[in-house]
Amino acid sequence: MVARFRSPHRSQEPHGDGRDRPRRGGCTASQNCGSVASASGFGAAGNAWAPAKDRRGVEVVKIDLPEPATRQNLLDAYAAAFTANPKLKVVLLTHLSHRTGLVLPVAEIARMARTRGIDVILDAAHSWGQVEFNPRDLGIDFIGFNLHKWIGAPIGAGFLYIAKDRLADIDRNKADEDFPEADIRSRVHTGTVNFATVLTIPAALETARRTWRGSVMT
């Protein structure tokens, strides 16, 4: 998943080597649009920014979280990162670290990011099924969920949440011609679906509802 980085300051002066020509979405190499990936994040999620770095001139900034962590020093760490990188356009947050079990105060970080015009992408692969929360309360437009880790569905089950009013800001999957552009399914090309896995999801969700008394699943 690659967000289109929209910048209000598009360069209109192409250079011979192409380095400062506006890239798709509006970022140029000199504008230094960037993302922040926490050091406690899942490796593959952070590595997904490499194409944005290579093809769009995005600077990928990684930060180390404080140890021992408290709610306040985590918020302070992200505030400092946002201040130190004023051209940030998007931040990747890991809700619950698979390495340490650390739960980030993502709603508060997201509010802080919004005031600075920074989008938030949330990796909720390990939190959904372990942490009691309602996704609608987080104020985050882009969230990835996993169903085979703590919900109990078979491997390969998961889903992507994109706020309806932000769908146009996410590139359509280059391999998809099956769904219209306004359909979220055009953002993830799955190929042949494992229908046996899909058919287990209602039972897995019902088990999670009973376990969590419905609070996580609302």
N, C-alpha and C positions, 0 to 999 in steps of 0.2 A: 504494500500500500504506500503510495507516494502522494503527498499533498502538493497541490499546486501552490507555489509560493507567490503570492500576489504582492507586488511592491508598488506604492504610489509614485515612485521615482524611477521611471524607465529611461534607460539611456537610449538616445536616438542617434548616437554617433558610433557606427560600427567601425572597428579597427581591422586592419589588414589581417592580423592573426586570429581574429574572431573572439578573442578572450573577453572583450567588453561588450559583445553583441548581446541584446536581451535574449535570455533563454526562455523556453516555454514556461509561462507563469510569471515572467517579469523580472527574475533575478539575473543579475550580471555578476561576473567574477569580482568586479570592484565593489559591488554593493555588499558582498559578504553576508548573504542571508544564511542563517544557521539554525541548528537544532541542538538541544541539550539532551544528552543521554546519561542517566545516572549510572554510576559505577556499579550499583547493585542490580542493574537491569539484566534481563535475560539476553544472552549473547546474540542469538539470532535476531531479536528485535532491534538491538543496536546496530548490528551489521547490515540491516536492511537500508540504512542510510547511505551506504557506500555508492550506489548508483546516483543518488542526488549529489553527492560530492563530486563524482567523476564527470557527470553529464551536465550538471546545472551550476557548478561552482559554489555549492553550498558548503560552508564551513561547519563541520560537526564538532561540537564542543562537549567534552565529557567532564563531569564534576565528581569529586569524591564526597561522600556523605560523612557527616561527623560521627565519631564513635567515642563514647557511648552516645546513642541518638536519643534526643528528646523531641517532643512535638515542636518546641520553640526553636531549637537549634537546627532542625530540619527546614523549617520555614525560613530561618535566617540564611541558611545555605543557598536555598533557591532564590531568595531575594537578592543575595549578593551576586549569584550567577546571572540573573536577569540584568542587574545594574552594570556588571562588568561586560556584558555582551548586548549593547543597545540595539543591534540589528537582528536580534533573534526573531524568528517567525513562528517556530513551533517547538514544543518541548515534549519529549517522550517520558512518561512516568510509569513505573512499575508499582502497581497497587500493593502487592504483597511479594516480597523477595523470596524466591525459591531457595536461595542460599542461606539467608539468616532469619527468615520469618518476619523481617521488619515490615510494618504496615505504614505507608506514607499517608500523611494528612492531605489526600489528593484534592478534596473539595476546596480546602483553603489555598493550596498551591494554584489550583485552576482559577480561583477568583483573583489571585494576585497576578496571574499571567494575563487574564482578560483585560485588566486595567492597563496593561502595557501592550495590548494588541497581539499577544502571543497565543496561538492555538495550542491545544493540548491533545495528545494521543495517549490513551491509557491502555496499558497491558494488564488486563484483569484475569489472566489465565489461572492464577493460583488463588485469587481472592474470592472468586465466585464459588460458593460452597464452603468457604472457611470463615469469611468475614460477613457479618450482618450489615447489609447496605442495600439501598434502592438505587439503581443506576441513574434514575431520573433526578435524584437529589444531588448528584455530583457536579452538575453544570458542565459536563464534558461532551463534546460533539462527536468524538471518535473513540470507540472502545472495542477492543478485541477480547472475546470470551472463549474459554475452553470448556468443553463438556466432558472430556475423558479423564481429567485430573481429579476433581473433587465433587463433581456431580455424579460420576459413576457410569457414564455412557461409554461405549467402546471407543477405541483409538480412532482418531480421524474426525470426531464430532466436535463442532465448535461453531461460532457465528461472529459476525462483524456488525457492530452498531454504528450507523452514521446518521446524525441528525438530518431530518428531511430538508431543512433549509441550507444544509451544507453539502448535499450530495453532488452538486455541480462543481464543487471544489476538489473532488477526488477524481483522478483519471480513470476513465473506463479501461478495464483490462484489455490489453492489446489482442488477446486471443478470443475475446467474446464477440459473437455476432448473434447470439441466441435471444438476448433480451434488449428492450429499448433502453436508450441512454438514461431515461428517468427512472429506471428500475435498479434498485440496489444490487440485484443479482448480476448486473453487468460489470460490477466492480471486482468480482471474484469468479474466475473461470474454474470450475471444478472438474470439467470433463464428465466422464461417466460416474454417476452418483452411486455410492455403496448403499443401496436401499435397505439392506438388513440393518446397518448401523443406524440409519435415519429412523427406522421403525422402533428402535429401542429407546429413543429420546423421550417420548411421553412417560414411559415407566421410570426412567432415570429422574426426570423432573418431579414426578409425583413422589418418589422416594425422598428427594431433597426437600420437597414441600413439607412432608410429614416430619422429617428430621429437624427442619428449621421452623416448623409451625407456620410456614408461609411467608415469613418476614423477608427472607432473602429473595424469594421468587416473585414478589409483587412488581 
